[in-house]
Amino acid sequence: MKKLRLLLIFSLFITIVSFAQTIQSPSEFLGYELGSRFSNDHKVVDYFLYVSETSKSVQLQKYGETNEHRPLYVSYISSEENIANLEKIRDANLKRTGILQGQHDSEIGIVWLSYNVHGNEASSSEAAMLTLYKLITEKQDWLKNTVVIIDPCANPDGRDRYVNWYNQTKSTPYNTNPDVTEHNEPWPSGRPNHYLFDLNRDWAWATQIETQQRLHVYNKWMPHIHVDFHEQGYNSPYYFAPAAEPFHEIITDWQREFQIQIGKNHASYFDKEGWRYFTKESFDLLYPSYGDTYPTYMGAIGMTYEQAGHGRAGLGIITENTTVLTLKDRIAHHTTTGLSTVEVAAKNTSKMLDEFSKFFDNSNLKHKNYILRGAPEKIKSVMKLLEKHELKFYFSEGKSVKAYSYNTKSTENFKTNKNDLIIPTNQPKGKMVKVLFEQQTKLSTPITYDITAWSLIYAYGLQGFATKNTINIESNLAQIDKKFITNNSAKNAYAYLHKWNEISDAELLGDFLEEGFNVRFSEKDFKVEGNQFKKGSLIVMRGENEHISNFDEIIVEIANRLQKKLTTTNTGFVSSGADFGSSHVKLIKSKNIAVLAGEGTSSLSFGEIWHFFETQLNYPLNVINTEDINRIDASKYHVLILPNGYKTNEQALKKLSTFATEGGNIVAIGNAVSNFADTKSFGLKTKNASEKDTTNSKPNLIPYDQQENEYIKKAITGSIFKSTVDDSHPLGFGYSNNYYSLKQSSAAYQLLEKGYNVAYFPEDFKHISGYAGSTALKEIPNSLLFGIERKGRGNIIYMIDNPLFRSFWENGKLFFVNAIFLN
């Protein structure tokens, strides 16, 4: 019997060794030693494809494609038995959350490892390959009760931008001197995606196709642990959980404790190797759109791991202690923490699953419903976002409710109407509902890594209410109205009309202009043939568009394609307001628009502008490199946009001044505004300019150490303020007399003495939510938000707060469009 047992053990050993030998390591498959060069994304994909075709313990799923047509994959790694039953395991887990109904009988933990969301943090995709290999050849025991999901590269476009640049630039052999070219990436770096968005800040807002496609898979699995692999400065040690304060209040004691347990396991491995690391600093769990916070608010243990290196480290770099940090070192560290994470999950599956299930009990949440009221188009936009996260929402007409009003900050009694959107917290993802819609997030410390306010009620320009009581809802889930709008030609119409009050109206205008239509807008409210229209409404008259053959057919085709309802009128004689021939009915000319990009501008700000023009406005944009500003013929353009971060020199400022004087409009965003402040040529002045350091071109969205406690009083870290709007000015068309702005810095400018203060913070301004230091708050009263200064025949349009910030502050985008087309 003893001999038989030994024979079975020996046979099992031979089987494992034989299996290991049939799977090539990354180095064997690639044909070069892992870490001796950077692998292009297609090579990483090839290795994952190879392993999935070779091993029955791995299944690969293509879940999407990037803007540059690179594929996006996730790989499922587990025992052969689990791989054969993946759908049953997935269904059982969704039943555990309440997303699916029924009993669950699975005791399988799910660990999701995400790599390379920042393209130039490039060691992580290399580590993903090695982690996959080690899991299936050395750690099979952990896979008996664990499914590991690996996304080997969340940002292939950015990764290849970095890898291609590095491979073209590096010395042979590589040079470890930090000063040389191979350690200093050019603008815009490989960090962002195609549209230069930071994908690690897009989880909640889902503006990018990579995020949208990933969320579809993520929400079908709802993993118990999610890790985002990153890199930081090359002189930093390794960072892993537990995270720093502040933790959002919905995060459970268990989630905090299990982070500590995982961190201690990592530490045991790092201690043995003598590797430096730190925990509980810098990286908090508050802002909901990160790869650690979003999963945390969905019940997982969400964590960020930060390896030293970043885009500067290359294949090797001399660090501050004179040692060389190599790509091989970075791969080893990330592989170690990835495997350690799976190990802890495998050894604590029962407790992990039990606590995960408890997270979805939302009975203790203070508010039971959030109610949104506003323009149907804006409600529809919110619904589209909620659908991306698979959150439930309802319409329920005629319900008498007592609710806290976000506008009045008091409790009111009112009745819901048919267009009010109700989002209950009594649903599996109710805690995420709270995070996205709560008015004020509690802060245990003002020292945070990112913005501290983001409520979607303000971001979408809606009225918001929160109820402490449940609302009986008889109807099914609300659906986005998919009724097809059909406009018909009106051959006898004097004009076609359309409202102007939300961002999708701008796309209609853009298409009209591209087709060559003469389009006008009214500077006054007007009423014609019983229909009431607000300032800014679009008017397309037959009489001044005779140059367009098939006038009716083209205008109707555009409106039907964009699903915009037109109104026709048989007269230009209005019953109130200005007749269509009045000087108050202004012509909107087709605009040739340019934006500066390149060194000296924020790649993120430029990306927001570029993305907006191509995906929402669908209007041509001319991208001009900052190095070329002094040689171009600026007179060809009607509008020049200066992104956040742009700093001029004397020669460029003179050219900008001439451009405006001769009739051009300049739109300056964020700290690009500072180019015009406190100069002889322009009227803009900073508040307390002599006391301010105006050289810092970055908003205060960075981590602070303990020495920054005094400085934080001068900072505003992404807070919401209520402003006053002059809605009689074209820049304010489509808005009421109030606007809630997301301030991303403490920059403050005096009100213009000459010009138009279209949006500003009055003496009795309201700070709605988010952190703002006591010193910074003193500069807010009577400060400018959006203003226009006349310069010759043109304008300088100052946008102190960036209305396109991360593309999620939807209600600010119409200001930007007004600046381009209506001024």
C-alpha positions in Angstrom: 0.0 0.0 0.0 2.9 2.3 0.9 4.5 1.6 -2.5 1.2 2.3 -4.3 0.9 5.7 -2.5 4.5 6.6 -3.4 3.8 5.6 -7.0 0.7 7.8 -7.2 2.6 10.7 -5.7 5.4 10.2 -8.1 3.0 10.0 -11.0 1.2 13.2 -9.9 4.6 14.9 -9.7 5.6 13.7 -13.2 2.2 15.0 -14.5 2.7 18.4 -13.0 6.3 18.7 -14.3 5.2 17.5 -17.7 2.3 20.0 -17.8 4.7 22.8 -16.8 7.0 21.8 -19.6 4.2 22.0 -22.2 3.5 25.6 -21.4 6.2 28.0 -22.5 7.2 30.8 -20.2 6.9 34.3 -21.5 10.6 34.4 -22.2 10.5 31.2 -24.2 7.4 32.2 -26.2 8.6 35.8 -26.9 12.1 34.7 -27.9 13.8 37.2 -25.5 14.2 37.4 -21.8 11.2 39.0 -20.1 12.3 42.4 -19.0 15.1 42.8 -21.5 12.9 44.8 -23.7 9.3 46.2 -23.7 6.7 44.0 -25.4 4.3 45.7 -27.8 0.7 45.1 -27.0 0.2 42.5 -29.8 3.0 40.4 -28.3 1.3 40.4 -24.9 -2.0 39.4 -26.5 -0.3 36.7 -28.5 1.1 35.2 -25.3 -2.3 35.2 -23.6 -3.9 33.6 -26.8 -1.2 31.0 -26.8 -1.7 30.0 -23.2 -5.5 29.9 -23.6 -5.1 27.5 -26.6 -2.6 25.3 -24.8 -4.1 25.1 -21.3 -7.6 24.0 -20.2 -7.1 26.1 -17.1 -7.3 29.3 -19.1 -10.1 30.9 -21.2 -9.7 34.1 -23.1 -12.5 36.6 -23.9 -12.3 39.6 -26.2 -14.4 42.2 -24.7 -13.8 45.2 -26.9 -11.6 47.3 -29.1 -9.8 50.7 -28.6 -10.2 53.8 -30.7 -7.0 52.7 -32.6 -8.5 49.3 -33.2 -6.4 47.3 -30.7 -8.3 44.4 -29.1 -9.2 44.3 -25.4 -9.1 41.0 -23.6 -9.7 39.4 -20.2 -8.3 36.0 -19.3 -10.0 33.6 -16.9 -7.6 31.4 -15.0 -8.7 28.6 -12.7 -8.9 24.8 -12.3 -10.1 22.9 -15.3 -13.3 22.1 -13.5 -14.0 25.7 -12.7 -13.2 26.8 -16.2 -15.8 24.3 -17.5 -18.3 25.8 -15.1 -17.5 29.5 -15.5 -21.1 30.6 -16.2 -22.5 28.7 -13.2 -19.8 30.4 -11.0 -20.7 33.8 -12.4 -24.4 33.3 -12.0 -23.9 32.1 -8.4 -21.9 35.2 -7.6 -24.5 37.5 -9.0 -27.1 35.7 -6.9 -24.9 36.4 -3.9 -25.2 40.1 -4.6 -29.0 40.0 -5.3 -28.5 41.1 -8.9 -29.9 37.7 -9.9 -32.5 36.0 -7.9 -32.2 32.5 -6.4 -29.9 30.5 -4.2 -26.2 30.2 -4.8 -24.1 27.2 -4.2 -20.7 28.3 -5.3 -17.8 28.8 -2.9 -15.4 30.2 -5.5 -13.6 33.5 -5.0 -13.1 35.9 -7.9 -10.0 38.0 -8.1 -9.6 40.5 -11.0 -6.1 41.9 -11.8 -6.0 44.9 -14.1 -2.7 46.0 -15.7 -1.5 49.0 -17.6 -4.4 51.4 -17.4 -1.7 54.0 -17.7 0.2 53.2 -20.8 3.7 54.3 -19.8 3.5 52.4 -16.5 4.6 49.6 -18.7 6.1 47.0 -16.4 2.6 45.8 -15.4 1.7 44.1 -18.7 5.0 42.3 -18.7 4.2 41.2 -15.1 0.7 40.1 -16.3 2.3 37.5 -18.6 4.6 36.2 -15.8 1.7 36.1 -13.3 -0.4 34.1 -15.7 2.4 31.6 -16.3 3.2 31.1 -12.6 -0.5 30.7 -11.7 -1.0 27.8 -14.0 2.4 26.1 -13.6 3.2 26.7 -9.9 0.0 27.8 -8.0 -2.6 25.3 -9.2 -3.8 24.7 -5.6 -4.9 28.3 -5.3 -7.1 27.9 -8.4 -9.2 25.1 -7.0 -11.4 27.7 -5.2 -10.5 30.8 -7.1 -11.2 32.3 -10.5 -8.5 34.8 -11.4 -9.5 37.4 -14.1 -6.6 39.1 -15.8 -6.9 42.2 -18.0 -3.4 42.3 -19.3 -3.6 45.8 -20.8 -6.5 48.2 -20.1 -4.9 50.9 -22.3 -3.2 49.3 -25.3 -3.2 52.6 -27.3 -1.2 54.4 -24.6 1.1 51.4 -24.0 2.1 51.2 -27.6 2.6 54.9 -27.8 5.1 54.6 -25.0 6.7 51.3 -26.1 7.2 52.5 -29.7 8.7 55.8 -28.5 11.0 54.0 -26.1 12.2 51.4 -28.6 12.9 54.1 -31.1 14.8 56.3 -28.6 16.8 54.1 -26.3 20.5 53.6 -26.4 22.0 50.2 -26.9 22.9 49.1 -24.3 20.3 51.2 -22.4 21.6 54.3 -20.6 20.8 54.5 -16.9 21.4 58.3 -16.6 18.0 60.0 -15.8 19.0 63.0 -17.9 19.1 61.3 -21.2 16.4 61.2 -23.8 15.2 57.7 -23.2 14.1 58.7 -19.7 12.2 61.8 -20.7 9.0 61.2 -22.7 7.8 63.9 -25.1 4.3 65.4 -24.9 1.7 63.8 -24.5 3.4 60.7 -23.0 2.0 57.2 -23.1 0.0 57.6 -19.9 -3.4 58.4 -21.5 -5.5 56.7 -24.1 -6.1 57.8 -27.7 -8.1 60.8 -26.7 -5.6 61.6 -24.0 -7.9 60.7 -21.1 -6.7 59.2 -17.9 -8.6 55.9 -17.9 -8.0 55.5 -14.2 -10.2 58.4 -13.5 -13.0 57.3 -15.9 -14.5 54.3 -14.1 -17.6 56.1 -12.8 -18.1 58.6 -15.7 -17.5 56.0 -18.4 -16.8 58.6 -21.1 -14.2 56.4 -22.9 -14.9 53.3 -25.0 -12.3 51.3 -23.1 -14.1 52.0 -19.8 -17.6 51.3 -21.3 -16.6 48.0 -22.7 -14.7 47.0 -19.5 -17.7 47.9 -17.2 -19.9 45.6 -19.3 -17.7 42.6 -18.3 -16.9 43.8 -14.8 -20.6 44.2 -13.8 -21.3 40.7 -15.2 -18.8 39.3 -12.7 -18.7 41.6 -9.6 -15.3 40.3 -8.4 -14.5 40.0 -4.7 -11.0 41.6 -5.1 -9.9 44.0 -7.8 -6.3 45.2 -8.1 -5.1 48.0 -10.3 -1.3 47.8 -11.1 0.5 51.2 -11.5 3.8 52.8 -11.3 5.0 56.0 -9.6 8.2 58.0 -9.4 11.3 56.0 -9.9 12.8 57.0 -6.6 9.7 55.7 -4.7 9.5 52.3 -3.0 6.6 50.0 -3.7 3.1 50.9 -2.4 0.4 48.4 -1.5 -2.7 48.3 0.7 -4.0 49.3 3.2 -5.0 52.6 1.7 -4.7 56.0 3.2 -7.5 58.1 4.8 -10.0 59.3 3.8 -12.1 56.2 3.4 -15.6 56.8 2.2 -18.1 56.1 4.9 -19.8 53.2 3.1 -16.6 51.2 3.1 -17.0 48.4 5.6 -14.8 47.5 8.5 -14.2 44.1 6.8 -13.0 45.8 3.6 -10.6 47.8 5.6 -9.4 44.9 7.7 -8.9 42.6 4.7 -6.8 45.2 3.0 -4.5 45.0 6.0 -4.4 41.2 5.9 -3.5 41.3 2.2 -0.9 44.0 2.8 0.8 42.0 5.6 1.0 39.0 3.2 2.8 41.2 0.6 5.1 42.5 3.3 6.2 39.0 4.3 7.5 38.4 0.7 9.0 41.8 0.4 10.7 41.5 3.8 12.4 38.3 2.7 13.8 40.0 -0.4 14.7 43.2 1.4 12.5 45.2 -0.9 11.3 48.6 0.3 7.6 49.4 0.5 5.1 51.6 2.2 1.4 51.5 3.1 -1.4 53.8 4.4 -0.1 56.9 2.6 -1.0 59.0 -0.4 -3.6 56.8 -2.1 -7.0 57.1 -0.4 -10.4 55.6 -1.1 -12.7 58.5 -1.8 -13.1 59.7 -5.4 -15.4 57.1 -7.0 -13.9 56.9 -10.5 -10.6 55.0 -9.8 -9.8 51.4 -10.3 -9.6 50.9 -6.6 -12.6 52.9 -5.4 -15.2 51.9 -8.0 -14.7 48.2 -7.2 -14.8 49.0 -3.5 -18.1 50.7 -3.8 -19.3 47.6 -5.7 -18.5 45.4 -2.7 -14.9 44.3 -3.7 -11.6 44.8 -1.9 -10.4 47.5 -4.3 -6.6 48.2 -4.2 -3.9 50.1 -6.1 -0.4 48.8 -6.2 2.3 51.3 -7.2 5.7 50.2 -8.4 8.6 52.6 -8.8 9.4 53.4 -12.4 6.8 55.1 -14.4 7.6 56.4 -17.9 11.0 57.6 -16.9 12.5 54.3 -15.7 12.9 52.6 -19.1 14.9 49.3 -19.0 17.0 50.7 -16.2 17.7 53.9 -14.3 20.0 55.1 -11.5 17.9 56.0 -8.4 18.7 58.3 -5.6 20.6 55.6 -3.7 22.8 55.0 -6.7 21.4 51.5 -7.4 19.9 50.7 -10.8 16.2 50.0 -10.9 15.6 47.6 -13.8 12.5 46.6 -15.7 13.2 43.0 -14.4 13.0 44.3 -10.9 9.7 46.0 -11.6 8.2 42.9 -13.1 9.3 40.8 -10.1 7.7 43.2 -7.6 4.3 43.3 -9.5 4.3 39.6 -10.0 4.9 39.0 -6.3 2.0 41.2 -5.2 -0.3 39.7 -7.8 0.4 36.2 -6.7 0.2 37.2 -3.0 -3.2 38.6 -3.6 -4.5 35.4 -5.1 -2.9 33.4 -2.3 -4.8 35.4 0.4 -8.1 35.1 -1.5 -7.6 31.4 -1.9 -6.9 30.9 1.9 -9.8 33.1 3.0 -12.5 32.3 0.5 -15.3 31.4 2.9 -14.9 34.6 5.0 -14.4 36.7 1.9 -17.6 35.5 0.3 -19.6 35.9 3.5 -18.6 39.5 4.0 -19.0 40.3 0.3 -22.7 39.1 0.6 -23.2 41.4 3.6 -22.1 44.4 1.7 -25.2 44.4 -0.5 -27.6 44.9 2.5 -28.5 48.5 2.1 -31.1 48.7 4.8 -29.0 51.1 6.9 -28.6 53.8 4.3 -30.1 57.1 5.4 -31.7 58.0 2.1 -33.9 55.5 0.4 -34.3 57.3 -2.9 -32.8 60.1 -5.0 -35.2 62.0 -7.2 -34.0 63.9 -10.2 -36.1 66.6 -11.9 -35.2 68.6 -15.0 -35.2 68.8 -18.8 -36.1 65.4 -20.4 -32.9 65.4 -22.4 -30.8 65.8 -19.3 -32.7 63.1 -17.5 -32.1 60.9 -20.5 -28.4 61.5 -20.3 -28.3 60.4 -16.7 -30.3 57.3 -17.5 -27.7 56.4 -20.1 -24.9 56.7 -17.5 -26.9 54.6 -15.0 -27.4 51.9 -17.6 -23.6 51.6 -18.1 -23.4 50.7 -14.4 -26.5 48.5 -14.5 -28.2 50.6 -11.8 -32.0 50.5 -11.5 -34.2 53.6 -11.9 -37.9 54.3 -12.2 -40.5 56.8 -13.2 -43.4 57.1 -10.8 -46.0 59.8 -11.3 -48.2 61.4 -8.6 -46.4 60.2 -5.5 -46.6 62.5 -2.5 -43.2 62.5 -0.9 -41.3 64.4 1.8 -37.8 64.9 0.6 -34.6 66.9 1.3 -34.1 69.5 -1.5 -30.6 70.0 -2.8 -31.5 73.5 -4.0 -33.0 74.8 -0.8 -31.2 72.5 1.6 -34.5 71.9 3.5 -37.1 69.2 3.6 -40.1 69.8 1.4 -43.4 68.1 0.5 -44.1 67.7 -3.2 -45.6 65.3 -5.8 -43.6 63.5 -8.3 -44.4 64.0 -12.0 -44.1 61.7 -15.0 -40.6 63.0 -15.9 -39.1 62.7 -12.4 -36.5 60.0 -12.3 -36.4 57.9 -9.1 -33.2 56.0 -8.2 -33.7 53.8 -5.1 -30.9 52.7 -2.8 -32.8 49.6 -2.1 -31.1 47.7 -4.9 -28.0 45.6 -5.0 -25.8 48.5 -6.0 -27.5 51.0 -3.6 -24.2 52.1 -2.1 -22.9 53.1 -5.4 -26.1 55.1 -5.9 -25.4 56.9 -2.6 -21.8 57.7 -3.7 -22.8 59.1 -7.1 -25.7 61.3 -5.9 -25.0 62.3 -2.3 -24.8 66.1 -1.9 -21.9 66.1 0.6 -19.2 63.5 1.0 -17.9 63.1 4.5 -14.1 63.7 4.9 -12.0 62.4 7.7 -9.2 64.5 6.4 -9.0 67.3 3.7 -5.7 65.8 2.4 -6.9 63.8 -0.5 -5.6 62.5 -3.8 -8.3 64.0 -6.0 -11.5 66.0 -6.1 -13.8 65.9 -3.2 -17.2 66.6 -4.8 -18.9 65.1 -7.9 -22.6 64.8 -7.3 -24.3 63.9 -10.6 -27.3 66.1 -9.7 -25.1 69.2 -10.1 -23.0 67.7 -12.9 -26.1 67.3 -15.1 -27.8 70.5 -14.1 -30.8 69.0 -12.4 -33.0 69.5 -9.3 -32.3 66.9 -6.7 -34.2 65.5 -3.8 -33.4 62.7 -1.3 -36.0 60.8 0.7 -35.6 59.0 4.0 -38.7 56.9 3.3 -39.3 54.3 0.6 -41.5 55.1 -2.4 -44.0 52.5 -3.5 -43.3 52.0 -7.2 -45.8 49.9 -9.1 -44.2 50.3 -12.5 -41.4 48.4 -14.1 -38.0 49.7 -14.5 -37.8 53.0 -16.5 -36.6 52.6 -20.0 -35.0 55.2 -22.2 -37.6 56.5 -24.6 -36.8 54.9 -27.9 -39.7 56.4 -29.8 -38.4 57.6 -33.2 -38.8 61.3 -33.8 -39.9 62.0 -37.4 -39.9 65.5 -38.7 -41.6 66.2 -42.0 -40.8 68.7 -44.7 -42.9 71.9 -44.6 -42.6 73.4 -48.0 -44.6 76.5 -47.0 -42.8 77.1 -43.7 -41.2 80.5 -43.3 -38.6 79.0 -40.9 -37.6 76.0 -38.9 -37.0 76.5 -35.2 -35.3 74.6 -32.4 -34.7 75.2 -28.7 -31.3 75.8 -27.2 -30.9 74.5 -23.7 -28.7 71.4 -23.6 -25.6 70.0 -25.2 -27.1 67.8 -27.9 -28.7 71.0 -29.4 -25.1 72.0 -30.3 -24.6 69.0 -32.5 -27.7 70.0 -34.5 -26.3 73.5 -35.0 -22.9 72.1 -36.0 -24.5 70.0 -38.7 -26.5 72.9 -40.0 -23.4 75.0 -40.3 -21.4 72.3 -42.0 -24.2 71.9 -44.6 -23.9 75.6 -45.3 -27.1 76.8 -43.8 -27.5 80.4 -42.5 -28.6 79.9 -38.9 -29.6 82.6 -36.5 -30.3 82.7 -32.8 -32.5 85.1 -30.9 -31.2 87.3 -28.1 -34.6 87.5 -26.6 -37.3 85.1 -25.5 -40.0 85.0 -28.2 -43.4 83.6 -28.9 -44.6 82.7 -32.4 -47.8 81.0 -33.5 -48.5 79.9 -29.9 -45.0 78.4 -29.3 -42.7 79.8 -26.7 -38.9 79.9 -27.2 -36.1 80.9 -24.9 -33.1 83.1 -25.7 -30.6 81.2 -27.9 -33.2 79.3 -29.8 -32.1 78.5 -33.4 -33.9 80.0 -36.4 -33.3 78.7 -40.0 -35.2 80.9 -42.5 -36.1 79.7 -45.9 -35.5 83.1 -47.4 -31.8 83.3 -46.6 -31.1 79.7 -47.5 -32.1 79.8 -51.2 -28.6 78.8 -52.1 -29.3 75.3 -50.7 -31.2 73.1 -53.1 -33.5 70.6 -51.3 -33.6 73.0 -48.4 -36.4 71.2 -46.6 -35.2 67.7 -47.3 -31.7 68.4 -45.9 -32.8 70.1 -42.8 -35.3 67.4 -42.0 -32.8 64.7 -42.7 -30.3 66.2 -40.2 -32.9 66.6 -37.5 -34.3 63.1 -37.9 -30.8 61.6 -37.9 -30.0 63.4 -34.6 -33.5 62.8 -33.3 -34.2 66.5 -32.7 -37.8 67.8 -32.9 -38.1 70.8 -35.1 -40.9 73.4 -35.0 -42.1 75.2 -38.1 -43.6 78.6 -38.4 -45.3 80.3 -41.4 -44.3 83.8 -40.3 -41.5 85.8 -38.8 -43.9 88.1 -37.1 -43.8 87.2 -33.4 -46.4 87.8 -30.8 -43.7 88.7 -28.2 -40.0 89.2 -28.4 -38.1 90.1 -31.5 -39.3 89.5 -35.1 -37.0 87.4 -37.1 -35.6 90.4 -39.0 -34.7 92.2 -35.8 -31.1 93.1 -35.0 -31.6 90.9 -31.9 -31.8 87.8 -34.2 -28.1 87.2 -34.8 -26.4 85.3 -37.6 -24.3 82.3 -36.5 -21.4 82.1 -39.0 -19.7 78.8 -39.8 -16.6 78.7 -37.6 -13.1 77.6 -38.5 -11.9 76.5 -35.0 -8.3 75.8 -33.8 -7.0 74.4 -30.6 -3.4 74.5 -29.3 -1.7 71.2 -28.4 1.8 70.1 -27.5 4.4 71.1 -25.1 3.2 73.6 -22.6 -0.4 72.5 -22.6 -2.1 69.9 -20.4 -2.5 66.8 -22.5 -5.6 66.0 -20.4 -7.2 69.4 -21.1 -6.4 69.2 -24.8 -7.8 65.6 -24.9 -11.1 66.8 -23.3 -11.5 69.4 -26.0 -10.5 67.0 -28.8 -12.8 64.2 -27.5 -15.7 66.7 -27.1 -15.4 67.9 -30.7 -15.2 64.4 -32.2 -17.6 62.5 -30.1 -20.3 65.0 -28.9 -20.2 68.1 -31.1 -19.1 66.2 -34.2 -17.6 69.4 -35.7 -14.2 69.9 -37.4 -11.3 71.0 -35.2 -7.9 72.1 -36.3 -5.1 71.0 -34.0 -2.1 73.3 -34.0 1.1 72.5 -32.2 2.2 75.2 -29.7 5.6 75.3 -31.4 3.9 76.5 -34.6 1.8 79.3 -33.1 4.2 82.0 -34.2 4.4 80.9 -37.8 0.8 80.2 -38.7 -1.6 82.6 -40.4 -4.0 83.0 -37.5 -6.4 85.0 -39.6 -7.7 81.8 -41.2 -9.4 80.9 -37.9 -12.4 82.4 -36.2 -11.8 80.8 -32.8 -8.6 79.7 -31.0 -8.9 77.6 -27.9 -6.1 77.6 -25.3 -6.3 74.5 -23.1 -5.5 74.4 -19.4 -1.8 74.6 -18.8 -0.9 76.7 -21.8 1.7 79.4 -21.0 2.7 82.0 -23.6 5.9 83.8 -24.2 6.0 87.5 -25.1 6.0 86.8 -28.8 3.1 84.4 -28.7 1.0 86.7 -26.4 1.5 89.5 -28.9 0.3 87.3 -31.7 -2.8 86.3 -29.6 -3.5 89.9 -28.9 -3.4 90.7 -32.7 -5.6 87.7 -33.5 -8.3 89.0 -31.2 -7.9 92.7 -32.2 -8.5 91.7 -35.8 -11.7 89.9 -35.0 -10.8 86.5 -33.6 -12.2 84.9 -30.5 -9.9 83.3 -27.9 -11.3 80.8 -25.4 -8.9 80.4 -22.5 -9.6 77.5 -20.2 -8.4 77.0 -16.6 -4.9 78.4 -15.9 -4.5 79.4 -19.5 -6.5 82.4 -18.4 -3.4 83.5 -16.4 -1.6 84.5 -19.6 -3.9 87.6 -19.8 -4.0 88.5 -16.1 -2.1 91.4 -14.6 -0.8 92.7 -17.9 -1.0 96.1 -19.5 -2.8 94.8 -22.6 -5.7 93.1 -20.9 -8.1 94.0 -18.1 -8.1 90.7 -16.2 -6.6 90.9 -12.7 -5.9 88.2 -10.1 -7.2 88.7 -6.6 -4.3 89.5 -4.3 -2.0 89.0 -7.2 1.1 90.1 -5.2 0.6 87.3 -2.6 -0.1 84.5 -5.1 2.3 82.2 -6.8 1.1 82.2 -10.3 3.8 80.0 -11.7 2.2 76.7 -10.7 0.3 75.5 -13.8 -1.2 72.5 -12.1 -4.5 72.4 -10.1 -4.4 71.2 -6.5 -5.3 67.6 -7.2 -2.2 66.0 -5.9 -1.5 64.1 -2.6 -0.2 66.0 0.4 2.1 64.9 3.1 1.8 66.1 6.7 3.7 69.3 6.1 1.0 70.4 3.7 -1.6 70.8 6.5 -1.1 74.6 6.5 -0.9 74.9 2.8 -4.2 73.0 2.4 -6.0 76.0 3.8 -5.1 77.8 0.5 -6.4 74.9 -1.7 -9.7 74.0 -3.3 -9.7 70.3 -4.2 -12.5 69.9 -6.6 -15.5 71.5 -4.8 -18.9 72.6 -6.0 -19.9 76.3 -5.7 -23.1 78.1 -6.7 -22.6 80.9 -9.1 -24.7 83.7 -10.5 -25.3 83.8 -14.3 -26.3 86.7 -16.5 -28.5 84.6 -18.7 -29.3 87.6 -20.9 -25.8 87.3 -22.4 -25.2 84.8 -25.3 -22.5 83.1 -23.2 -25.2 82.2 -20.7 -27.9 81.2 -23.1 -29.6 77.9 -22.1 -28.9 78.5 -18.4 -31.0 79.9 -15.6 -29.6 82.7 -13.4 -27.7 80.1 -11.3 -25.0 77.5 -12.2 -23.2 75.0 -10.0 -19.6 74.9 -11.0 -16.9 72.4 -10.1 -13.9 74.5 -9.0 -10.7 72.5 -9.6 -8.3 75.0 -8.0 -8.1 78.1 -5.8 -7.3 80.5 -8.7 -9.4 83.6 -8.2 -9.8 86.6 -10.5 -11.4 90.0 -10.0 -14.6 90.8 -11.8 -14.0 92.6 -15.1 -14.3 96.4 -15.0 -14.7 96.5 -18.8 -16.4 93.5 -20.4 -19.0 91.0 -19.4 -19.1 89.1 -16.1 -21.4 86.4 -17.4 -20.9 84.0 -14.5 -19.4 84.9 -11.2 -19.4 84.1 -7.5 -21.3 86.9 -5.6 -20.6 88.3 -2.2 -23.0 85.8 -0.6 -21.8 82.9 -2.7 -22.7 79.3 -1.7 -20.2 76.6 -1.1 -22.2 73.5 -1.8 -19.9 70.5 -1.2 -16.3 69.3 -1.3 -13.2 70.7 0.5 -12.2 74.3 0.3 -9.6 75.7 2.6 -10.4 78.7 4.8 -7.9 80.9 3.1 -9.0 80.0 -0.4 -12.6 80.7 0.5 -11.8 84.3 1.3 -10.9 84.9 -2.4 -14.2 83.5 -3.8 -16.6 86.4 -3.1 -17.0 88.7 -6.2 -14.7 86.6 -8.3 -15.0 85.7 -12.0 -16.1 82.3 -13.3 -16.8 83.0 -17.0 -16.3 86.4 -18.6 -15.7 88.1 -21.9 -13.3 91.0 -22.5 -13.6 92.9 -25.8 -10.3 93.2 -27.7 -10.6 95.2 -30.9 -13.1 93.4 -33.1 -12.7 90.2 -31.2 -13.1 88.7 -27.7 -11.1 87.0 -25.0 -13.4 84.5 -23.3 -12.2 83.5 -19.8 -13.3 80.2 -18.4 -11.7 80.0 -15.0 -13.2 76.6 -14.2 -12.8 74.0 -16.9 -16.3 73.1 -18.1 -15.0 70.0 -19.9 -13.2 68.6 -16.9 -12.9 64.8 -17.4 -16.0 65.2 -19.7 -18.4 64.3 -16.9 -19.6 67.8 -15.8 -22.3 67.7 -18.5 -24.0 70.9 -17.4 -21.0 73.0 -18.2 -20.5 72.0 -21.8 -23.1 74.4 -23.2 -21.1 77.4 -21.8 -18.2 76.1 -23.9 -20.3 75.8 -27.0 -21.8 79.3 -26.5 -18.3 80.6 -26.3 -17.5 79.1 -29.7 -20.6 79.8 -31.7 -22.7 82.5 -30.0 -20.0 85.2 -29.4 
